[in-house]
Amino acid sequence: MATFQVSILFNLLVIASPIFLLPHACYSLSLKPYSFDSIYQLGDSIADTGNLERENGSLTKVCSKFPYGETYFKKATGRCSDGRLIIDFVAQTVGLPFLNPYLEREADFSNGVNFAVSDATALPSFFLANYNIVNPVTNSSLDALFQAGKSIEFVKTTLLPPIIQTIKHAVNEVINQGAIRVVVPGNFPIGCFPLFLTSLQTNDTTAYDELNCLKEVNNLSMYQNSLLQQAVQELNQENPNAVIVYADYYSAFLWVFRNAALLGFDLASRQKSCCGIGGSYNFDLLRFCGNPGVPVCPNPNKSISWDGIHLTQRTYGFMTQWLIRDILAKVSTQSFELI
């Protein structure tokens, strides 16, 4: 019987746990002994491998333009990075080919499917429209909320409860369809990302933490992820024949961020976009990566952020290794090999 690992990713908002690994300059960890037959990915631009660019009538195909894909694929593939994404590294680690986007009709789906679409949100557009929130081109719901004048309290009380319920419902649905291993990622510490550092830039030094990241934004991320982890615990209790695991994107990113110099990144550029222009963080949403006249840094492998919203291939590679080690440390071999 085929086994399934389904990664559910709803990108919105993430926690820091005191887990630090010795830096590794390669992506050598293998999950091949665990015999994964297929992977099914749901999500947004963090995982989209080409669905948005195949959608008819889409006006936001930014990631379908060069220099996206320049480092690994040498061409744009619809991935919002200079190369591979976390899902690509996961596939390689378990010994599977890259997941084809579901809209690539003639593709081989024998090893799984990627259903992720850039600009996707956990909540439907009509729900957000009730609060005058428009799904933005940036694929960042939180940024849209702040731009619309919504408060942190509004996000906590009005949006987070239905978001968590939507994710729980989605996990139960894929389990009902036969999934037995489900990975539910949290979000990044986006208060460290050029998008938010630019849009919420302030002269108030107390707004920033010791890493020069926005405290309030990261605190909101941590709050959302605490709810998400609670939901994962509940899902495991409700589904004893499945293994549902929380993937700590927040801590994985912070490990890379804190160890940037040791990992070979340019410390002076760790909060700047590699592909971008303008301001303190090399980011301007009106002059976004891929547009005419927007430069690319000489060596993306030295940068953590690719375009101010998404990360570089090298960052995703290190994050993947951290995540795999963290997940294996939390889940027993017996339960992870559940059939």
C-alpha positions in Angstrom: 0.0 0.0 0.0 1.3 3.4 -0.9 2.1 5.7 1.9 1.6 9.4 1.9 3.2 12.4 3.5 1.1 15.5 3.0 2.6 18.9 3.8 -0.1 21.5 4.6 1.1 25.1 4.3 -1.1 28.1 5.0 1.3 31.1 5.0 0.2 33.8 7.4 2.1 34.2 10.3 6.1 31.9 13.8 8.0 30.4 17.6 11.5 30.2 18.7 12.6 27.0 20.6 16.0 26.7 22.1 17.3 24.2 19.6 20.6 25.1 17.9 22.5 22.7 15.6 26.1 22.9 14.5 26.2 24.6 11.1 26.5 22.3 8.1 27.5 23.7 4.8 25.8 20.9 2.8 22.4 19.3 2.4 23.4 15.7 3.0 20.7 14.5 5.5 18.7 11.6 4.0 15.2 10.3 4.8 15.4 7.5 2.2 15.3 4.7 4.9 11.7 5.8 5.8 10.4 4.7 2.4 8.2 7.6 1.3 6.3 6.7 -1.9 4.7 10.1 -2.6 4.3 13.6 -1.3 1.2 15.9 -1.7 1.9 19.6 -1.1 -0.8 22.2 -0.4 0.2 25.9 0.1 1.1 29.2 -1.4 4.2 30.8 -2.9 6.5 29.2 -0.4 5.8 25.9 -2.1 4.4 26.7 -5.5 6.4 25.0 -8.2 4.5 26.4 -11.2 0.8 26.4 -10.7 0.2 30.1 -10.7 2.0 30.6 -14.0 -0.3 28.0 -15.5 -3.5 29.6 -14.2 -5.5 31.4 -16.9 -6.0 35.1 -16.4 -3.5 35.5 -13.6 -2.0 39.0 -13.4 0.6 38.2 -10.7 3.0 35.9 -12.4 6.0 37.7 -11.0 7.9 34.5 -10.2 7.6 33.3 -13.8 10.1 35.9 -14.9 13.9 35.7 -14.8 16.0 36.1 -12.6 13.7 33.7 -10.6 15.2 30.3 -10.9 18.6 31.6 -12.0 20.8 29.7 -9.5 19.6 26.1 -9.9 17.2 25.8 -12.9 18.9 28.6 -15.0 15.4 29.8 -15.9 12.1 30.8 -14.3 9.9 27.8 -13.3 7.2 29.6 -11.3 9.2 29.1 -8.0 9.5 32.2 -6.0 13.2 31.9 -5.3 16.5 31.8 -7.2 16.3 28.0 -7.1 14.9 25.2 -5.1 12.2 25.5 -2.4 11.8 23.6 0.9 9.5 21.1 -0.8 12.1 20.5 -3.5 14.8 19.7 -0.8 12.3 17.5 1.0 11.6 15.5 -2.2 15.4 15.1 -2.8 16.0 14.1 0.8 13.4 11.2 0.6 14.7 10.1 -2.8 11.7 11.4 -4.9 11.7 13.6 -8.0 10.5 17.2 -7.7 6.8 17.4 -7.4 5.0 18.6 -10.6 2.4 21.3 -10.3 -1.1 19.9 -10.6 -1.9 22.3 -13.5 0.8 20.6 -15.6 -1.7 18.3 -17.2 0.6 15.9 -18.9 3.0 15.5 -16.0 3.9 12.4 -14.1 2.1 12.4 -10.7 3.1 8.9 -9.6 5.2 10.3 -6.8 2.8 12.9 -5.7 1.4 16.3 -6.7 2.0 19.9 -5.8 -1.3 21.8 -5.3 0.3 24.9 -3.9 -0.6 28.2 -5.7 1.0 31.5 -5.1 -1.3 34.1 -3.6 -3.4 31.4 -1.9 -4.7 32.2 1.6 -6.2 30.0 4.3 -9.3 32.1 4.4 -11.4 32.6 1.2 -11.4 36.0 -0.5 -15.1 36.7 0.3 -14.4 36.3 4.0 -11.5 38.8 3.8 -13.6 41.1 1.6 -16.1 41.4 4.5 -13.4 43.3 6.3 -12.2 45.3 3.3 -9.0 43.2 3.0 -7.8 42.5 -0.5 -5.5 39.5 -1.2 -2.3 41.3 -2.3 0.1 40.6 -5.0 2.8 40.1 -2.3 1.0 37.0 -1.0 1.4 38.4 2.5 -2.0 38.6 4.2 -0.5 40.2 7.3 1.0 43.1 5.3 -2.4 43.6 3.6 -4.0 43.8 7.1 -1.6 46.4 8.3 -1.9 48.4 5.1 -5.7 48.3 5.6 -5.3 49.7 9.1 -6.2 46.5 10.9 -4.7 46.1 14.4 -2.8 43.2 16.0 -5.8 42.6 18.3 -8.1 42.4 15.2 -5.9 39.7 13.7 -5.8 37.7 17.0 -9.5 37.8 17.8 -11.2 38.0 14.4 -8.9 36.2 11.9 -6.8 33.7 13.7 -9.7 31.5 15.1 -11.2 30.8 11.6 -7.7 30.4 10.1 -6.8 27.7 12.7 -10.2 25.9 12.1 -9.6 26.0 8.3 -6.2 24.4 8.7 -7.7 21.7 11.1 -10.4 21.0 8.6 -7.9 20.7 5.7 -5.8 18.2 7.7 -8.8 16.1 8.6 -9.8 16.1 4.9 -6.5 14.8 3.6 -6.5 12.2 6.3 -9.9 11.1 5.2 -8.5 10.8 1.7 -5.8 8.4 2.9 -2.9 10.6 4.2 -1.1 9.1 7.2 1.8 11.5 7.6 0.9 15.1 7.6 3.4 18.0 8.2 1.8 21.3 9.2 4.3 24.2 9.0 4.1 27.3 11.1 5.2 30.6 9.7 8.5 32.5 9.6 9.6 35.4 11.9 8.4 37.8 9.2 9.3 40.7 11.4 12.9 40.0 10.1 11.8 40.1 6.4 12.5 43.2 4.2 8.8 43.5 3.3 7.7 44.3 6.8 10.9 46.0 7.8 10.2 48.4 4.9 6.5 48.8 5.2 6.5 49.2 9.0 9.8 51.0 9.4 10.0 53.3 12.3 12.4 55.6 14.2 11.2 54.0 17.5 14.2 51.8 18.5 12.1 50.0 21.0 10.1 48.5 18.2 13.0 46.3 17.2 14.6 43.3 19.0 18.3 42.4 19.4 18.3 41.1 15.9 16.8 44.3 14.5 13.6 42.6 13.7 10.1 44.0 14.4 9.0 42.7 17.8 5.3 43.2 17.4 5.1 41.4 14.1 7.1 38.4 15.4 5.1 38.3 18.6 2.0 38.0 16.5 3.6 35.2 14.5 4.5 33.4 17.7 1.0 33.7 19.0 -0.5 32.3 15.8 2.0 29.4 16.0 1.1 28.6 19.6 -2.5 28.2 18.4 -1.4 26.1 15.5 0.7 23.8 17.7 -2.3 23.3 20.0 -4.4 22.4 17.0 -1.8 19.8 15.9 -2.0 18.2 19.4 -5.8 18.0 19.0 -5.5 16.6 15.6 -3.2 13.8 16.8 -5.7 12.9 19.5 -8.5 12.9 17.0 -6.6 10.8 14.5 -4.7 8.0 16.3 -3.9 6.2 13.0 -2.1 9.2 11.5 1.0 11.2 12.4 0.6 14.9 12.3 3.7 16.9 12.9 4.3 20.7 13.4 7.2 22.0 11.4 8.8 24.9 13.2 9.7 27.3 10.4 10.2 30.1 12.9 13.0 28.4 14.7 14.5 27.0 11.5 14.8 30.5 10.0 16.1 32.0 13.2 18.8 29.3 13.4 19.9 30.3 9.9 19.6 34.0 10.7 21.6 33.9 13.9 24.3 31.7 12.3 24.4 33.6 9.1 28.2 34.3 9.2 29.1 30.8 10.1 26.9 29.5 7.3 28.6 31.7 4.7 26.0 34.4 4.4 27.0 38.1 4.2 26.1 39.4 7.6 25.7 43.0 6.4 23.0 41.9 3.9 21.0 39.4 5.9 18.0 41.7 6.1 18.3 43.0 2.6 16.8 41.6 -0.6 19.2 40.0 -3.1 16.8 40.9 -5.9 15.5 44.3 -5.2 16.1 48.0 -5.1 15.7 51.0 -2.7 15.6 51.9 0.9 17.5 50.4 3.9 16.5 46.9 3.0 16.9 46.9 -0.7 13.1 46.5 -1.2 10.4 48.4 -2.9 7.1 46.8 -3.6 6.5 49.1 -6.6 9.8 48.0 -8.1 9.7 44.4 -7.3 12.2 41.7 -8.3 11.8 40.7 -12.0 10.8 44.1 -13.2 12.9 46.1 -15.6 15.8 47.9 -14.0 15.7 45.9 -10.7 19.2 44.5 -10.0 20.2 41.2 -8.5 23.0 40.7 -6.1 26.2 39.1 -7.5 26.0 36.0 -5.4 22.5 34.9 -4.1 24.3 32.2 -2.0 25.5 35.1 0.2 21.9 36.4 0.8 19.2 35.1 3.1 16.3 36.9 1.5 15.7 36.5 -2.3 13.1 39.2 -3.1 12.1 40.6 0.3 9.3 38.2 0.7 10.7 34.8 -0.3 14.1 33.3 0.7 17.0 32.1 -1.4 17.6 28.5 -2.3 20.6 28.3 0.1 18.4 29.5 3.0 15.7 27.0 2.2 18.3 24.3 2.0 19.7 25.0 5.5 16.1 25.3 6.9 15.1 22.0 5.4 18.0 20.2 7.2 17.1 21.9 10.5 13.4 21.0 10.1 14.1 17.3 9.3 16.4 16.9 12.3 13.9 18.7 14.5 11.0 16.5 13.3 12.9 13.3 13.7 13.9 14.3 17.2 10.2 14.8 18.1 8.7 11.8 16.4 9.6 8.2 17.3 10.9 6.0 14.5 8.1 3.6 15.0 5.4 6.2 14.6 7.1 7.9 11.7 7.2 4.6 9.9 3.5 4.2 10.4 1.7 2.4 7.6 
